[in-house]
Amino acid sequence: MDKKVLNEMFENLLHIGNKSNFWNPKMRKNIYGVTNGIHVINLVETYNHLESVKEKLADFAKNGKKILFVATKLQARDAFSKLATETGNFYVTEKWVPGLLTNFKTIRRRIATYVKLLNDSKSGALDILPKKEKAAKLRELEKLDKAFKGLKEMKKLPDVVFVVDGAFEKQSIKEANSLKIPVFAILNTNGDPDLVDDFIPANTNSVKSLDYLAWVLKEVLAKVKPAKKSNNVKKISEKKVVKKTTTKKSTAKKTTTKKESAKKEEK
């Protein structure tokens, strides 16, 4: 175990949990004790879980899987939107739209509307509209921007959902679970580990703590290069084409030789 990492976690306040009367008994294993009515998170458990989550997310990234980061908590918005953007993933940081996953066909149309309005506003296409109509379009754009800013490139359901504070983001976890999408989370002492595939027990109320975790995950995901798809299928098909052409050439040669021999016999 890396003592340097444990010290970094302590300095970044990952050990501070919730009030001792505001907790989930399922998190008992991850709690070191109580100080001044506040639970203290066991950083050894945090370290072990963090290493596990890092490894799993790296594997997903290697296989070209996309992660949706859900961080609507004010303390997490900046760090996790930056993390998602810099690693080529998706994010929701303003508000969770009900049905974002379970009703994605409809949501995808709304995202397309948002992208069109955004492009129109940048190109100046809205400037030719009457004032009232332009104002209505801009209001709609502002509303859609809050919901779909981090989802512009999301053409299909994400492969993984990563949630900041599982107790705070219950709806997103519920939707992901119903679709059997793997869920990872940062859980405070009031979280429910049974609802997620893996988790990081840590302070979810501190900007410093969440900035640190976002930085750690970015360091892992930024280094991962998706595995290249094999070209075996292409090579096999090319071989088949070559074989076919050669057989055609050989049959053509046979027919010409037959014609030549027939002419000689006539002579």
N, C-alpha and C positions, 0 to 999 in steps of 0.2 A: 504493500500500500504506500502511495506517495504522500509523505508528510507535507511536502510543499503545497500540494493540491488541497490537503485538509486545512492548512493555514490560510490559503487563499479563500476557501469556502467560509471560514470563520470571519475573516476580515471583511468579506462581502455580505455578512449577516444571513447566510443561508440557514443558520441554526435556530433562528427565532421563529417559533410557531405561533399558534393562536392562544387565546385565553384557555386555561385548563378546564373551564366548564363549557367550552365550545369546541368539542372534538369528536372524532369517530373512533370507537374502541378498536376497529379494524387496523388502525394506524399505530396501535400500541407498540409493536415491534420497532417502529421507527422513531420512538420518543425516548430520549435519554433521561429526562426528569422534568421537574417543575421549579421555576425560579420566579418569585414575586407574582405568582398566579399565572405565569406564562409557561407554556410547554417549550422545552428545549429539544430540538430535533437532533437525533443521533447522526452526526456527520459521517461516521463510518458506513452506515446504511446508505446515506446519500451518495457517498463516493461509489459504493458497489452498484447501486441502481443507475447512477449516471453513466458508468462504464458500460453497463448492459444496454442502456438506451442508445448510447453513442454507436455501439457496434451494430445494433439492429437498424438504426436509421442509415448508417453508412452502407449496409447491405442493400437496403431498399434503393438508395441513390445509385449504387453501382449497377443495379438492374434497370435503371432508367425510370424508376417509380417517382411520382410527384407527391409532395407533402403539402397538406393544407394546414397552415398555422392559424389557430383560433386564439386571439389575444385581445378581447374587447375590454379587459380591465385597463383602466387608465394608466397604471404603472407599467404595463407591458407593451403598450401600443407601439411606441417608437422603436424599441429594440427588436421586436419580432417582425415588424413590417420591413425593417432594414435587413434582418436575417433572411426572410423569405425572398426579398428582391435580389439580394446579392448571391443567393444560391440557386436562383431560377425556379423558385416554388411559389405557392399562392398564399394569400393571407386574408383574414377578416379581422379588422381591428376597431371598427366603429360600432357595429351592431350585428347580431346574428339574425339573419332573415329566416323565419320559420319555413321549413320545407326546402332549405338550400340544398340538402342532400337527397331527401326522400321525394322531393318534387322537382328534381333537377331539370327535367324537360321544359317545364314552364320557366324556371329561373334562367335557363340558358337563353331563352328568348328575351328576357329582361336585360340580360348582360349584353346581348346583341344590340338592343335599343340604346343602352348606355354607351357602347362603343361608337355607334353611329352619331349620337348627339355630341360626344366628345370630339370626334373627327370634324363634325360640322362646325363646332365652336372654334376649333383651331384653324380650319381652312377659311373661315369667314362666311360660310354658307348661311349662318343664322342672321347675318347683318342685312340680308335682302328681304327678310320677313318683316311684316308690320310690327310695331312696337309691342303690342299686347301679346302677339303670338311668340315673339322672340323672348319676352319676359317669362312666359309660361314654360317655354322650352328650357330656359336657363334654370328655372326653379326645379323642373324635373331632373335636369342634369345634376344639380347640387344634391338632390335627394338620392339619386342613383349612385352618385360618387361615394357617398358615405357607406352604402351597402356593398358595392361591387368594385371599388377601386383596386383591390388586390386580386381580382378574379378575371381581369380582362382576357387573359390567355387560357383560361380554364375551359376547354372544349368538352371535357368529360369529367365524370366523378373522380375525385382524387384517390390515389392508391393508399394513402395514409393520412390520418388526422392527428395533429399534435395540439394539445389543449393546454393553455396556461391557466391553472387553477380549476381542477375538475369540479369542485363544488360550485364555482361561479358559472361554469359553462355546461351546465347539465343538459341543455337542449341539444347542443352539438354532439355530445357523447351519445345521447339517446338515439339520434338519427344515424350516426355512424354505426352503432351497435346493431340497429335494425337492418342495416345493409351489409353487415359483417365486414366493415372496413376496419382494419387494425387501428387502434387508438392508443396514443401515448400521451402522458400528461405530467405536469408538475403539480404535485398534491401537497397541500398544507396538512396540518394535523386533523382537519375536519373533512378530508377527502375520503372517497370510497375506492380502494384499490381493486375491488372486485369488478368494477365497471370498465377497467382499462386493461390493455395487454401488458403494459409495463409503465412504470412511473418513476419520477424523481421526487423524493420527499424533501421539500425545501420551503423556505419563506416565500410566499406569493404576494406579500403586502408591501415589499420594499422594491423601489426602483433599482437600487444597487444590486440586490440579489438577482433580480430578473435580467438586468443588463449583463451580469456575469454569466448566467446560464445561456443567454442568447449568444454571447461571444464564444463560449465553449462549443456550442452546437455548430456555430458558423465555421469555426476552425476545422471541425470534422467534415462537414458537408462540402466546404469549399475545396478541399483537397481531393475529393472523390471524383473520379472520371468514369462516366457510364461505360459499361463494357460494349465493345463493338459487335454488331450483329455479323454472324458468319455469312460468307458468300457461297456456301456449299451448293445451295439450290441453283444459283446462277451458273456455276461451273458444270453441274450435272446436265442442265438444260442445253448449255453450249456444246457439250460432248454429243448429246443426242442429235443436235442440228448437224454437226460435222459428219456423224455416221450416215445420216439420211442423204446428205449431199454426195458423199462418196459412193453410196449405193446407186444413186441416180447416174453418176458419171460412168460407173462400171457397166450399167445396163445399156447406156448410150453407146459405149465402145463396142459391146457385143452386137448390137443391131447394125452398126456400121460395118463391122467385119463380115457379118452374114451377107449384107448387100454386096460387098466387094467380091466375095467368093461366088455369089450367084452370077454376077456379071462376067467373071472369068469363065465359068462353065458355059455360058451362052456363046461367048466368043469361041 
